[in-house]
Amino acid sequence: MVLCGVCFNSSNLDYLSDIGVKDSKKLTPIKRKTLAALIKTKCICYKEIQVSSKEIDNRETNNITLNQLEIYKMVEIIDELMPEIIYIDAADVNEERFGLTIESLLSYRPKEIISKHKADEIYPIVSAASILAKHKRDTIINDIKNKVISKGYGDIGSGYPSDKKTIEFLRNWIIKNKKIPNFARKSWKTTRRIIDEELNNKKITQFFS
């Protein structure tokens, strides 16, 4: 998982719309790469945080949810960048509550926090941060993919649960090695399901007998 924050002067925000910044999910990897380079050359500063699969798994030991872990990482980013006005994608059904949660954890007091659902579709500055994070993730996935292919394990796909190629790769790896790869999350529901099916012999039909 990759999170990112980016800072621009308010007078320079139009630049983001001019270069075609929008929700990163609606852009191709090549377009994200191009835009990421342009964003980095014009921004005041940015910070990326890569959260490893191990750290995500360890959150269960620490009794925190994935959303809480994301909040702590967001706060870490914001505290380092210290923007006066914060635009943030609300990871809570209650936008206002999410903004107040972030504010309560910061080490400083910003002038304003604008917390919205789908903020990466509404505010170009959030889209810019999303593009940097997604491009970083693209790079990490490609590095893993190249290493895995070179060892004869095939293509890992995108790494998303909706990707059949990713699910097929994970299943084949677990069947062959009797364990998950070190870059996969043990706490991922998909991983647990495949382990149950392939190692613990718990097929879905057992739950409906």
C-alpha positions as CSV (number, residue, x, y, z in Angstrom):
1,M,0.0,0.0,0.0
2,V,1.3,3.5,-0.9
3,L,0.1,6.8,0.5
4,C,1.2,10.2,-0.7
5,G,0.7,13.9,0.1
6,V,1.7,16.8,-2.2
7,C,1.9,20.6,-1.6
8,F,1.3,23.3,-4.1
9,N,1.0,27.1,-3.8
10,S,-2.6,28.1,-4.2
11,S,-1.6,30.4,-7.1
12,N,-0.2,27.4,-9.0
13,L,-3.1,25.0,-8.6
14,D,-4.4,25.7,-12.2
15,Y,-1.3,24.0,-13.5
16,L,-2.7,20.7,-12.3
17,S,-5.8,21.0,-14.4
18,D,-3.8,22.3,-17.3
19,I,-1.7,19.2,-17.5
20,G,-4.7,16.9,-17.3
21,V,-4.5,15.8,-13.7
22,K,-7.6,13.7,-12.6
23,D,-8.5,10.6,-10.6
24,S,-5.5,8.3,-10.9
25,K,-7.8,5.2,-11.4
26,K,-9.0,6.8,-14.7
27,L,-5.4,7.1,-16.1
28,T,-3.2,4.5,-17.7
29,P,0.1,3.6,-16.0
30,I,2.0,5.4,-18.8
31,K,-0.1,8.6,-18.3
32,R,0.4,8.4,-14.5
33,K,4.2,8.1,-15.0
34,T,4.2,11.2,-17.2
35,L,2.0,13.2,-14.9
36,A,3.9,12.1,-11.8
37,A,7.1,13.6,-13.3
38,L,5.4,16.9,-14.1
39,I,3.8,17.1,-10.6
40,K,7.1,16.6,-8.9
41,T,8.8,19.3,-10.9
42,K,6.2,22.0,-10.0
43,C,5.2,21.1,-6.4
44,I,6.6,22.7,-3.3
45,C,7.2,19.3,-1.7
46,Y,5.7,15.8,-1.5
47,K,6.0,12.7,0.6
48,E,5.3,9.1,-0.2
49,I,5.0,6.3,2.3
50,Q,5.1,2.6,1.4
51,V,3.3,0.3,3.8
52,S,4.7,-3.2,3.6
53,S,2.6,-6.3,3.6
54,K,4.2,-7.3,6.9
55,E,3.2,-4.0,8.5
56,I,-0.3,-4.4,7.3
57,D,-0.4,-7.9,8.7
58,N,1.1,-6.8,12.0
59,R,-1.8,-4.3,12.6
60,E,-3.9,-7.3,13.8
61,T,-1.4,-7.9,16.6
62,N,-1.6,-4.2,17.5
63,N,-5.4,-4.5,17.3
64,I,-5.9,-1.7,14.8
65,T,-8.0,-1.7,11.6
66,L,-6.7,-1.1,8.1
67,N,-8.5,2.3,8.2
68,Q,-6.8,3.2,11.4
69,L,-3.4,2.3,10.0
70,E,-4.1,4.5,6.9
71,I,-5.1,7.4,9.2
72,Y,-1.8,7.1,11.1
73,K,0.2,7.2,7.9
74,M,-1.8,10.1,6.6
75,V,-1.1,12.0,9.7
76,E,2.6,11.2,9.4
77,I,2.6,12.6,5.9
78,I,0.7,15.8,6.8
79,D,2.9,16.4,9.9
80,E,6.0,16.4,7.7
81,L,4.6,18.6,4.9
82,M,2.6,20.9,7.2
83,P,0.3,22.5,4.6
84,E,-1.9,25.4,5.8
85,I,-5.0,24.0,4.0
86,I,-5.5,20.2,3.8
87,Y,-7.6,18.5,1.2
88,I,-8.1,14.8,2.1
89,D,-10.1,11.8,0.8
90,A,-12.4,10.8,3.7
91,A,-11.9,7.2,4.7
92,D,-15.0,7.3,6.9
93,V,-18.7,7.3,6.1
94,N,-18.8,10.6,8.0
95,E,-16.7,13.2,6.2
96,E,-16.7,15.7,9.0
97,R,-15.8,13.2,11.6
98,F,-12.8,12.0,9.5
99,G,-11.5,15.5,9.2
100,L,-11.8,16.0,13.0
101,T,-10.0,12.7,13.6
102,I,-7.1,13.8,11.4
103,E,-7.0,17.2,13.1
104,S,-6.9,15.7,16.6
105,L,-3.8,13.6,15.7
106,L,-1.8,16.3,14.0
107,S,1.2,18.0,15.8
108,Y,0.1,21.4,14.5
109,R,-3.1,23.3,13.6
110,P,-3.8,23.9,10.0
111,K,-6.0,26.8,8.9
112,E,-8.5,24.4,7.3
113,I,-9.2,20.7,6.6
114,I,-11.4,19.9,3.7
115,S,-12.5,16.2,4.1
116,K,-14.6,14.8,1.3
117,H,-15.6,11.4,-0.2
118,K,-14.1,10.8,-3.6
119,A,-11.9,13.9,-3.1
120,D,-9.6,12.6,-5.8
121,E,-12.4,13.1,-8.3
122,I,-13.2,16.6,-7.0
123,Y,-10.0,18.3,-6.2
124,P,-7.0,18.3,-8.6
125,I,-4.5,18.6,-5.6
126,V,-5.9,15.3,-4.2
127,S,-5.8,13.8,-7.7
128,A,-2.1,14.8,-7.9
129,A,-1.3,13.0,-4.6
130,S,-3.3,10.0,-5.8
131,I,-1.3,9.9,-9.1
132,L,2.1,10.0,-7.2
133,A,0.9,7.2,-4.9
134,K,-0.5,5.1,-7.8
135,H,2.7,5.6,-9.9
136,K,4.8,4.5,-7.0
137,R,2.7,1.4,-6.6
138,D,2.9,0.7,-10.3
139,T,6.7,0.8,-10.0
140,I,6.8,-1.5,-7.0
141,I,4.4,-4.0,-8.7
142,N,6.5,-4.0,-11.8
143,D,9.7,-4.7,-9.8
144,I,8.0,-7.6,-8.1
145,K,6.6,-8.9,-11.4
146,N,10.0,-8.9,-13.0
147,K,11.6,-10.8,-10.2
148,V,8.9,-13.3,-10.0
149,I,8.8,-13.9,-13.8
150,S,12.6,-14.3,-13.8
151,K,12.2,-17.2,-11.3
152,G,9.7,-18.9,-13.6
153,Y,6.5,-18.2,-11.5
154,G,4.6,-16.3,-14.1
155,D,2.8,-13.0,-14.1
156,I,1.4,-11.6,-10.8
157,G,-1.0,-9.3,-12.6
158,S,-2.1,-6.0,-11.0
159,G,-2.2,-7.2,-7.4
160,Y,-5.8,-6.3,-7.0
161,P,-8.5,-8.8,-5.8
162,S,-10.5,-8.2,-9.0
163,D,-7.7,-9.4,-11.2
164,K,-8.1,-13.0,-12.1
165,K,-4.4,-13.2,-13.1
166,T,-3.4,-12.2,-9.6
167,I,-5.7,-14.7,-8.0
168,E,-4.4,-17.5,-10.3
169,F,-0.8,-16.6,-9.5
170,L,-1.4,-16.6,-5.8
171,R,-3.2,-19.9,-5.9
172,N,-0.5,-21.6,-8.0
173,W,2.3,-20.2,-5.7
174,I,0.5,-21.5,-2.6
175,I,-0.1,-24.9,-4.1
176,K,3.5,-25.2,-5.2
177,N,5.3,-23.7,-2.1
178,K,2.7,-24.5,0.6
179,K,3.0,-20.9,1.8
180,I,2.3,-17.4,0.6
181,P,5.0,-15.2,-1.1
182,N,6.6,-12.7,1.2
183,F,5.2,-9.8,-0.7
184,A,1.6,-10.9,-0.2
185,R,-0.6,-10.0,2.8
186,K,-1.5,-12.9,5.1
187,S,-4.4,-10.9,6.4
188,W,-5.9,-10.4,2.9
189,K,-9.2,-12.2,2.7
190,T,-8.4,-13.6,-0.7
191,T,-5.1,-15.1,0.7
192,R,-6.9,-16.7,3.6
193,R,-9.6,-18.2,1.4
194,I,-7.0,-19.8,-1.0
195,I,-5.0,-21.2,2.0
196,D,-8.2,-22.7,3.4
197,E,-9.1,-24.2,0.1
198,E,-5.7,-25.5,-1.0
199,L,-3.8,-26.2,2.3
200,N,-6.5,-26.8,4.9
201,N,-8.9,-28.6,2.5
202,K,-11.8,-26.3,3.3
203,K,-13.7,-26.1,0.1
204,I,-16.7,-23.7,-0.1
205,T,-19.1,-26.6,-0.2
206,Q,-18.2,-27.6,3.3
207,F,-19.8,-24.5,4.7
208,F,-23.2,-25.4,3.1
209,S,-23.5,-29.1,4.0
